[in-house]
């Protein structure tokens, strides 16, 4: 197993987080569709509200993270 020095690890992590933060909207949409496919129809609205709340709560974090990494 190849070990990176601290700077290389930080740079790799930075790239990973930037990609994740910038692609969060698409990532969330795919995840929402996948989760909804497992939920009975009578629970769909409750789950949609929960996912909306989750996305709202984390959007500020992901936006701040994307700004920091640019």
N, C-alpha and C positions, 0 to 999 in steps of 0.2 A: 504494500500500500504506500502510495506516494504522499508524503507530508509536505504541505505548503508552509511557507513562513507566514507570519501574522498578517503582513501587508497583502500578500496574494490571497489569503483567506478572506480578508475584509473586502478586497476588490471583487472577488467572486460572489460574496454575499450581497454586495451592493448591486451588482448586475442582476442577480436573482430577484432581489426585492424591487428593483426598478421595473423589471419585466412584469412581475406580479402586480404591482400597483397600477401600472399603465394598462394592463389587460383585465383589471378587476371587473369592469362592467360586463365584458363578454364571459368571463369566468363565472360570474354570478348568474347570468342568464342560463348558461348551460347547467349549472348546479341546480337552479330553481326548477328547470324542466325535468331534470332527473329525479329530484326528490318528489315533485308533484306526481310523477308517474307511479309512485308506490303508495300514495295516500288515497283512501276511499273518498269518493266524490263529496260525501257529507262533511268532510274535514278540510276540503280544499281551501275554502275562504279563510278559515282560521290559520292555516299554514301560510297562505299568501300574505296575510297581515303580519304574521311573525317574521317572514322573510323580509318584508318591506321594512319593518322596524329594525331588524338586524342590519340591513343595508344602510339605512339612514344613520344608525349608530356608528358604523364603521367607515362611512364615506369620508368623514373629516380626517380620520386617521390615515386612510389610504391616499387622500389628496395631499396631506402634509408630507407623508413619506415620499410620494412621487416628487414633490417640490424639493425636498431635501436632497434627493438623489440625482437631480438634474444638474 
